[in-house]
Amino acid sequence: MNTTLRTKGFPTKIELNLIEGDITLSDAEGITNPANSQLIHGGGLAGLLSRKAGPALQTESSRWVSENGPVSHESPAYTGAGDLPFQVVIHAVGPVWGSGGEADKLRAAVLGCLQLAEKLKLKSLALPAISTGIYSYPEDKAARVILAAAADFARGNETSYLREIQIVIYGNQAAGIFQQIWDENLS
């Protein structure tokens, strides 16, 4: 079961929600998959999403890379959701910790997802803690970047179709870190 931990509304009519739980149980129209640039969904959350979505997700992802080339931090890809209950899966390439320029790359990935959700006219998008799993981005540093990027997007898009941004964090410890960063910066 997902639990909303924090909520902040913006004058733009976009609501930012911090949620602890399973992103696959989100009620958002779109979900974000933390992917690699080749969209090979083998491990971590990407692997879980691929298993739950069924083979269509990997098939569409492979076709996307074949037609468009590797996915960048700034320009995520998107596919259908297969057996998942979402309209779309946005595939975000976050940075590997230690690769250099991680904060800029992570910010670009988050903003790229939100801009693509806007282009696709989604009303809601769920984002995980991109890069904090197998890419080893420290959760406290990632929380600062992800929350700041989402809040900046929410503040600056008065004509947005997007009405809700969900930051969905798995696990009590990680959620506690995101809550602390939220309280320091968004309260």
C-alpha positions as CSV (number, residue, x, y, z in Angstrom):
1,M,0.0,0.0,0.0
2,N,1.3,3.5,-0.9
3,T,1.3,6.2,1.8
4,T,1.4,9.9,1.0
5,L,4.0,11.5,3.3
6,R,4.1,15.1,2.1
7,T,2.1,17.3,-0.3
8,K,2.7,20.7,-1.6
9,G,0.5,22.6,-4.0
10,F,1.8,25.4,-6.3
11,P,0.0,28.4,-7.7
12,T,0.4,26.7,-11.1
13,K,-2.2,24.2,-9.9
14,I,0.5,21.4,-9.9
15,E,0.6,19.3,-6.8
16,L,3.8,17.6,-5.7
17,N,3.4,14.5,-3.6
18,L,6.1,12.5,-1.7
19,I,4.8,8.9,-1.4
20,E,6.3,5.8,0.2
21,G,5.5,2.6,-1.5
22,D,5.5,0.6,-4.7
23,I,5.6,2.8,-7.8
24,T,3.8,0.0,-9.7
25,L,0.8,0.7,-7.5
26,S,0.7,4.4,-8.3
27,D,-2.6,5.9,-9.6
28,A,-0.7,8.2,-11.9
29,E,-1.3,8.1,-15.7
30,G,2.4,7.7,-16.4
31,I,5.2,6.0,-14.6
32,T,9.0,6.6,-14.9
33,N,11.4,3.8,-15.4
34,P,15.0,4.4,-14.3
35,A,16.7,2.9,-17.4
36,N,20.0,2.6,-19.0
37,S,20.7,4.3,-22.4
38,Q,20.1,1.1,-24.3
39,L,16.7,0.4,-22.6
40,I,17.8,-3.1,-21.6
41,H,15.5,-3.7,-18.5
42,G,17.5,-6.3,-16.7
43,G,17.9,-5.4,-13.0
44,G,16.7,-3.1,-10.3
45,L,13.4,-1.3,-10.7
46,A,13.7,-1.5,-14.6
47,G,13.8,-5.3,-14.3
48,L,10.8,-5.3,-12.0
49,L,8.8,-3.1,-14.3
50,S,9.8,-5.2,-17.3
51,R,8.6,-8.4,-15.5
52,K,5.3,-6.9,-14.4
53,A,4.7,-5.3,-17.8
54,G,5.4,-8.4,-19.8
55,P,7.4,-8.8,-23.0
56,A,5.8,-5.8,-24.8
57,L,7.8,-3.3,-22.7
58,Q,11.2,-4.7,-23.7
59,T,10.0,-5.2,-27.3
60,E,8.9,-1.5,-27.6
61,S,12.0,-0.3,-25.8
62,S,14.3,-2.2,-28.1
63,R,12.5,-0.8,-31.1
64,W,12.8,2.7,-29.8
65,V,16.6,2.4,-29.4
66,S,16.8,0.8,-32.9
67,E,15.0,3.7,-34.4
68,N,16.3,6.6,-32.3
69,G,19.6,5.5,-30.9
70,P,20.7,5.5,-27.2
71,V,18.6,7.5,-24.7
72,S,20.3,10.6,-23.2
73,H,19.8,12.1,-19.7
74,E,18.0,15.2,-21.2
75,S,15.7,13.3,-23.6
76,P,13.9,10.3,-22.2
77,A,12.2,7.7,-24.3
78,Y,8.6,6.5,-23.9
79,T,6.7,3.3,-24.6
80,G,3.4,1.7,-23.9
81,A,3.1,0.1,-20.5
82,G,2.4,-3.5,-21.5
83,D,0.4,-5.2,-18.7
84,L,1.0,-2.3,-16.2
85,P,-2.0,-0.1,-15.6
86,F,-0.4,3.1,-17.0
87,Q,-0.9,5.0,-20.2
88,V,2.8,5.3,-20.8
89,V,6.2,4.4,-19.4
90,I,8.8,7.2,-19.6
91,H,12.3,5.8,-19.6
92,A,14.8,8.1,-17.8
93,V,18.5,7.7,-17.9
94,G,20.0,8.8,-14.7
95,P,23.7,9.2,-14.0
96,V,26.0,6.6,-12.5
97,W,27.5,7.9,-9.3
98,G,31.1,8.8,-9.9
99,S,30.7,9.5,-13.6
100,G,31.1,13.3,-13.2
101,G,28.4,16.0,-13.3
102,E,25.9,13.8,-11.6
103,A,23.7,16.5,-10.2
104,D,23.3,18.2,-13.6
105,K,22.6,14.9,-15.3
106,L,20.0,13.9,-12.7
107,R,18.3,17.2,-12.9
108,A,18.2,16.9,-16.7
109,A,16.7,13.5,-16.4
110,V,13.9,14.6,-14.0
111,L,13.1,17.7,-16.0
112,G,13.2,15.7,-19.3
113,C,10.6,13.3,-17.8
114,L,8.3,16.1,-16.7
115,Q,8.7,17.9,-20.0
116,L,7.9,14.7,-21.9
117,A,4.9,14.1,-19.6
118,E,3.7,17.6,-20.5
119,K,4.2,16.9,-24.2
120,L,2.2,13.7,-23.9
121,K,-0.6,15.6,-22.1
122,L,-0.4,13.5,-19.0
123,K,-2.2,14.8,-15.9
124,S,0.0,12.8,-13.5
125,L,3.4,11.2,-13.5
126,A,5.1,9.0,-10.9
127,L,8.9,9.3,-10.5
128,P,11.1,7.0,-8.5
129,A,14.4,7.8,-6.8
130,I,16.3,7.8,-10.1
131,S,19.9,6.5,-10.0
132,T,19.8,5.5,-6.3
133,G,19.7,1.8,-6.9
134,I,22.2,0.0,-9.1
135,Y,23.7,3.4,-10.2
136,S,24.7,4.1,-6.5
137,Y,23.7,7.7,-6.3
138,P,23.5,8.6,-2.6
139,E,19.9,9.0,-1.5
140,D,20.3,12.3,0.3
141,K,22.1,13.9,-2.7
142,A,19.5,12.4,-5.1
143,A,16.6,13.6,-3.0
144,R,17.9,17.2,-3.1
145,V,18.2,17.2,-6.9
146,I,14.9,15.3,-7.6
147,L,12.8,17.3,-5.2
148,A,14.3,20.6,-6.4
149,A,13.8,19.8,-10.1
150,A,10.2,18.7,-9.6
151,A,9.4,21.8,-7.5
152,D,11.1,24.1,-10.1
153,F,9.0,22.5,-12.8
154,A,5.8,22.9,-10.7
155,R,6.6,26.5,-10.0
156,G,7.4,27.5,-13.6
157,N,4.6,25.9,-15.7
158,E,1.4,27.8,-15.4
159,T,-0.2,26.3,-18.5
160,S,0.8,22.7,-17.8
161,Y,-1.4,19.8,-18.5
162,L,0.4,18.1,-15.6
163,R,-1.5,18.4,-12.3
164,E,0.3,15.9,-10.1
165,I,3.9,14.9,-9.8
166,Q,4.4,11.9,-7.5
167,I,7.8,11.1,-6.1
168,V,7.4,7.5,-5.1
169,I,10.1,6.1,-2.8
170,Y,10.5,2.5,-1.9
171,G,11.5,1.6,1.6
172,N,11.2,3.3,5.0
173,Q,14.8,4.4,5.2
174,A,14.9,6.0,1.8
175,A,11.5,7.6,2.4
176,G,12.8,9.0,5.7
177,I,15.7,10.6,3.8
178,F,13.4,12.2,1.2
179,Q,11.1,13.4,4.0
180,Q,14.0,15.1,5.7
181,I,15.2,16.8,2.5
182,W,11.6,17.8,1.8
183,D,11.2,19.4,5.2
184,E,14.5,21.3,4.9
185,N,13.7,22.7,1.4
186,L,10.0,22.6,0.6
187,S,8.1,23.2,3.8
